[in-house]
Amino acid sequence: EETGKSGYDHYMLKEIHEQPRALRQCLQERVDELSGTVDLGDDIADAVQNAESIQLVACGTSYHAALYAAELFRSQGVPAQAFVASEYVTSPPPHDDDTLVVGVTQSGETADTLSALRDAQRRGVDTLAVTNVVGSTAARECDGVLYIRSGPEIGVAATKTFSAQVLAVNMVAAVMGNGSASHEFVSALRDLPGQVQTVLDETNAREVAERFVDSDAYFFIGRGYDYPVAMEGALKMKEISYKHAEGFPAGELKHGPLALVTANTPVFAVVTGETGSEKTVGNVKEVEARDAPVVAVTDGRTDVERYADEVLEVPETDPRLAPVLANVQLQLVSYHVAKQLGRNIDKPRNLAKSVTVE
Ligand code: AGP
C-alpha cells in the first residue's frame, strides 16, 4: 500500500498532487491550440449541440461540479439546471424533446445518479455520462459518455476528479459553441495544469490549517462560479476532519447563517474573477465586523486581502477556470486540518468511495 501512495502519507494528498497530470490527460488530443478548437467526437457534439436545455444529475462533490456546469452552460445561453440526483428521482422536473440529461459521476456507479439517469431514459430523454471509470454502469447505460481521464482515485474524498470534471464541462461548453473557442481561452486551458502545480506548494494552506484547527466550525462563501467551490470546500472539510462546516452563496450569509458567525468560526471567502466579486467583498466586511477571522482565497482582482486575516493566493486566469485553482487551496486546508486532528483521511468514518444504495 505504501508503494501505491508513492511516498505520500495518504492517497488523498497523492491525488491532490496528481491534479496537473490528470488535467493534462483530460485535455490531451481534445484541444487544438493552433486552430482554437475543442473536439470531443461527433456523438458528443451532436448531443450537446442539439440540446435545447440541459439537466445535470449528480451527488456530493460531483453535484458541485454539476452546479458549476449549469452556470457555465447558462452563460452560453443554454437553459441548464443541476439537481441532486436523489431529489431528481423523487420529483422529476419537466423536460421536452430536446432536453439532455447529463450524469456527472466519478465512479459511474452511484445508485442515486444511476437511478436519475434511468428515470430520464424511461421518459425518452437522451443521456450523457461524464465519468472517470471506463466501462462503468453509467458509461455503459447512457447514450453518450465523456471520460474525464483522471486515473484511479482511491481516497474517499474526491479531489482530482472534481478538477477534471470542471475542465471536462468547459470542453463541453466549447463544443456547444460549435467547437471553437477563443485563442485566449484555449491558452488558459493549456496553462491550467501548470497553474495548479504552482498552487500545490502547501506552505500557506498548512499554516492556515494550523492556525484554525481548533475552531468551532468553518464557513465557506462564494458567488457565481465560486459558489460551487465554497460548497465543495465545506464538504471536503466535514468529510475528512469531522468538523462542522457549511458552504453558502455569499449573498445568503446575511439571511440567517450570519447568526452562527463568531470569533471562533473562520469564514473562507472564495473571491475570483470579476463578476460579483465586489459584492462578495461587501459580505466579507459584514463577517469581519462580527470579529470572525476571514481567509480569502483569491486571484487578487479585488482588494479582499485588506479585510482578510489570511490569504490563499491563486494565479490569475480566465474567470471560468479560477475556481479549479481556488478549490485546490481548500483541498489542502482540509487535508491539513484532518491530518492535525489525526483523522482517517483516506477512509473517513461512515463513508464509502462509491455509494451503491439509494
Ligand atoms: C466526495 O468527496 C464524496 N466522497 C462523495 O460526495 C462523492 O462525490 C459522491 O458520493 C458521488 O460520487 P460519484 O462521483 O462517484 O458519483
Residues whose N, C-alpha, C, O or C-beta is under 5 A from the ligand:
A	BS01	AGP	C59 G60 T61 S62 V104 T105 Q106 S107 G108 T110 V156 A157 A158 A352 K353 V355
